[in-house]
Amino acid sequence: MQGFVNRDAVATTISSQKATFFSRSRSILWTKGETSNNFINVQDIFLDCDRDSIIYLGKPDGPTCHTGAETCYYTRVSELLEHPENESEENKLALTTLYSLESTISQRKAEEEAPEIGKPSWTKRLLSDSNLCCSKIREEADELCRSLEENEDKSRTASEMADVLYHAMVLLALRDVKMEDVLQVLRQRFSQSGIDEKKNRASKG
């Protein structure tokens, strides 16, 4: 994210170790996370060579962007130039929903590694038992397929797909794989035939 700071904002950031900014419209200091609890825990502060720009280096407690995305910078200019039709609120919402879920799972993972933090949750249970996580993915994938085979209501298919996505993203967290890594693989496949891509994988194997 990007914000404006003055001397007092920087001083407050140093003393509190929470990213603090100055609102020029309200003329007050504000701390990222003061309403959402998604604080940015600042570990270091850097100045640029001209000393007119500052970078807070820190670890966020949750999504940094107000949309729920992990970062405010999730829109690639190259993609907008190549596919301007994809610039829609619906596409943004889909991405931010995934990033927000990924951030929540990441928080639960941090809590699972420090048992004294947070409350018991299903996500933590999955993170602590990889066999359970894998069995749930297989179970939910089977239920998703049955929604097609048995011609169930569309809402049922959406619900089962949500379960598959959620449990699969927990597995990604266990493997320290980011959703962006998965999306990047998909983007690379857009210009390649699925049949050719599978042939290439088979030949490499």
C-alpha positions as CSV (number, residue, x, y, z in Angstrom):
1,M,0.0,0.0,0.0
2,Q,1.0,3.6,-0.3
3,G,0.3,6.5,2.0
4,F,1.4,10.0,3.1
5,V,3.6,10.5,6.2
6,N,4.9,13.4,8.2
7,R,7.5,13.6,10.9
8,D,4.9,12.7,13.6
9,A,3.7,9.7,11.6
10,V,7.2,8.3,11.3
11,A,7.9,8.9,15.0
12,T,4.7,7.1,15.9
13,T,5.6,4.2,13.6
14,I,9.1,3.9,15.3
15,S,7.7,4.0,18.8
16,S,4.7,1.7,18.2
17,Q,6.2,-0.5,15.4
18,K,2.8,-0.2,13.6
19,A,2.7,1.4,10.2
20,T,1.3,4.9,10.8
21,F,0.4,7.6,8.2
22,F,-0.9,11.2,8.1
23,S,-4.3,11.9,6.5
24,R,-4.1,15.1,4.6
25,S,-7.9,15.3,4.2
26,R,-8.6,14.8,7.9
27,S,-5.3,16.3,9.2
28,I,-4.8,13.5,11.7
29,L,-2.5,10.5,12.1
30,W,-3.9,7.1,11.4
31,T,-2.5,3.6,11.9
32,K,-3.1,0.9,9.3
33,G,-5.3,-1.7,11.0
34,E,-6.9,0.6,13.7
35,T,-10.4,-0.4,12.4
36,S,-9.7,-3.7,10.7
37,N,-7.0,-5.1,13.1
38,N,-4.9,-5.8,10.0
39,F,-1.9,-4.0,11.3
40,I,1.4,-3.8,9.6
41,N,4.2,-4.7,12.1
42,V,7.1,-2.5,11.0
43,Q,10.5,-4.1,11.4
44,D,12.6,-1.5,9.6
45,I,12.3,1.9,7.8
46,F,14.3,2.9,4.7
47,L,14.8,6.3,3.0
48,D,15.4,6.7,-0.8
49,C,18.5,8.4,-2.1
50,D,16.7,11.8,-2.3
51,R,15.2,11.4,1.1
52,D,11.7,12.3,-0.1
53,S,10.3,8.8,0.0
54,I,10.1,6.2,2.8
55,I,9.5,2.5,2.8
56,Y,8.1,0.7,5.8
57,L,9.4,-2.9,5.9
58,G,7.0,-5.0,7.9
59,K,4.9,-8.1,8.4
60,P,1.1,-7.6,8.0
61,D,-1.3,-9.2,10.3
62,G,-3.8,-9.7,7.5
63,P,-4.8,-8.3,4.1
64,T,-3.0,-5.1,3.3
65,C,-5.5,-3.8,0.8
66,H,-9.0,-2.5,1.9
67,T,-10.4,-4.9,-0.8
68,G,-9.2,-7.9,1.2
69,A,-6.3,-8.6,-1.2
70,E,-2.9,-9.4,0.2
71,T,-1.4,-6.4,-1.5
72,C,-2.9,-3.2,-3.1
73,Y,-0.7,-3.9,-6.2
74,Y,-2.5,-6.9,-7.7
75,T,-3.3,-5.4,-11.2
76,R,-0.7,-5.9,-13.9
77,V,-0.5,-3.1,-16.4
78,S,0.6,-5.6,-19.1
79,E,-2.6,-7.7,-18.6
80,L,-4.8,-4.6,-18.8
81,L,-3.1,-3.6,-22.1
82,E,-3.4,-7.1,-23.6
83,H,-6.9,-7.8,-22.2
84,P,-8.7,-4.5,-21.4
85,E,-12.0,-6.4,-21.3
86,N,-10.9,-8.2,-18.1
87,E,-10.9,-4.9,-16.1
88,S,-14.1,-5.4,-14.2
89,E,-15.2,-5.2,-10.6
90,E,-16.3,-8.9,-10.9
91,N,-12.8,-10.0,-11.8
92,K,-11.3,-7.8,-9.0
93,L,-13.7,-9.3,-6.5
94,A,-12.8,-12.9,-7.6
95,L,-9.1,-12.2,-7.1
96,T,-9.5,-10.3,-3.8
97,T,-11.7,-13.1,-2.4
98,L,-9.0,-15.7,-3.2
99,Y,-6.2,-13.5,-1.7
100,S,-8.3,-12.7,1.4
101,L,-8.9,-16.4,1.9
102,E,-5.2,-17.1,1.4
103,S,-4.4,-14.4,4.0
104,T,-6.8,-15.9,6.5
105,I,-5.3,-19.4,6.1
106,S,-1.8,-17.9,6.5
107,Q,-2.9,-16.3,9.8
108,R,-4.3,-19.7,11.0
109,K,-0.9,-21.3,10.1
110,A,1.0,-18.8,12.1
111,E,-1.4,-19.4,15.0
112,E,-1.1,-23.1,14.7
113,E,2.7,-22.8,15.0
114,A,2.1,-20.8,18.2
115,P,-0.6,-22.6,20.1
116,E,-1.0,-19.8,22.6
117,I,-2.3,-17.5,19.9
118,G,-5.9,-17.6,18.6
119,K,-8.7,-20.0,19.0
120,P,-9.2,-23.6,17.8
121,S,-10.4,-23.8,14.1
122,W,-11.0,-26.3,11.4
123,T,-8.3,-24.7,9.3
124,K,-5.7,-25.2,12.1
125,R,-6.8,-28.8,12.4
126,L,-6.3,-29.4,8.6
127,L,-2.9,-27.6,8.9
128,S,-1.8,-30.0,11.7
129,D,-2.9,-33.1,9.8
130,S,-1.8,-33.4,6.2
131,N,-3.6,-36.8,5.8
132,L,-6.9,-35.3,6.9
133,C,-6.4,-32.4,4.5
134,C,-5.7,-34.7,1.6
135,S,-8.7,-36.9,2.5
136,K,-11.0,-33.9,2.6
137,I,-9.8,-32.7,-0.8
138,R,-10.6,-36.1,-2.3
139,E,-13.9,-36.2,-0.6
140,E,-15.0,-32.7,-1.7
141,A,-13.7,-33.4,-5.3
142,D,-15.9,-36.5,-5.4
143,E,-18.9,-34.6,-4.2
144,L,-18.3,-31.9,-6.8
145,C,-18.3,-34.5,-9.6
146,R,-21.4,-36.1,-8.2
147,S,-23.2,-32.7,-8.4
148,L,-22.7,-33.0,-12.2
149,E,-23.4,-36.7,-12.5
150,E,-26.6,-36.5,-10.5
151,N,-27.6,-33.2,-12.1
152,E,-27.9,-31.4,-8.8
153,D,-28.8,-27.8,-8.4
154,K,-26.2,-25.2,-9.5
155,S,-26.0,-23.8,-6.0
156,R,-24.9,-27.3,-4.9
157,T,-22.1,-27.3,-7.5
158,A,-21.0,-23.8,-6.4
159,S,-20.9,-25.0,-2.7
160,E,-18.9,-28.1,-3.5
161,M,-16.4,-26.1,-5.6
162,A,-16.0,-23.7,-2.8
163,D,-15.1,-26.6,-0.5
164,V,-12.6,-27.9,-3.0
165,L,-11.0,-24.5,-3.4
166,Y,-10.8,-23.9,0.4
167,H,-9.3,-27.3,1.2
168,A,-6.9,-27.1,-1.8
169,M,-5.7,-23.7,-0.6
170,V,-4.9,-25.1,2.9
171,L,-2.8,-27.7,1.1
172,L,-1.0,-24.9,-0.7
173,A,-0.3,-23.3,2.6
174,L,1.2,-26.5,3.9
175,R,3.5,-26.6,0.9
176,D,4.3,-22.9,1.1
177,V,2.9,-22.3,-2.4
178,K,1.2,-19.0,-3.0
179,M,-2.1,-18.6,-5.0
180,E,-0.2,-16.2,-7.2
181,D,2.1,-19.1,-8.2
182,V,-0.9,-21.1,-9.3
183,L,-2.4,-18.2,-11.2
184,Q,0.9,-17.6,-12.9
185,V,0.9,-21.2,-14.2
186,L,-2.6,-20.8,-15.5
187,R,-1.7,-17.6,-17.3
188,Q,1.3,-19.3,-18.9
189,R,-1.1,-21.9,-20.3
190,F,-3.5,-19.5,-21.9
191,S,-1.5,-19.4,-25.1
192,Q,-0.9,-23.2,-25.2
193,S,-3.1,-26.0,-26.2
194,G,-4.1,-28.1,-23.2
195,I,-3.3,-31.3,-25.2
196,D,0.2,-30.0,-26.1
197,E,0.8,-29.0,-22.5
198,K,-0.1,-32.5,-21.3
199,K,2.2,-34.0,-23.9
200,N,5.1,-31.8,-22.8
201,R,4.5,-32.9,-19.2
202,A,4.5,-36.6,-20.2
203,S,7.7,-36.2,-22.2
204,K,9.5,-34.5,-19.3
205,G,8.4,-37.3,-17.0
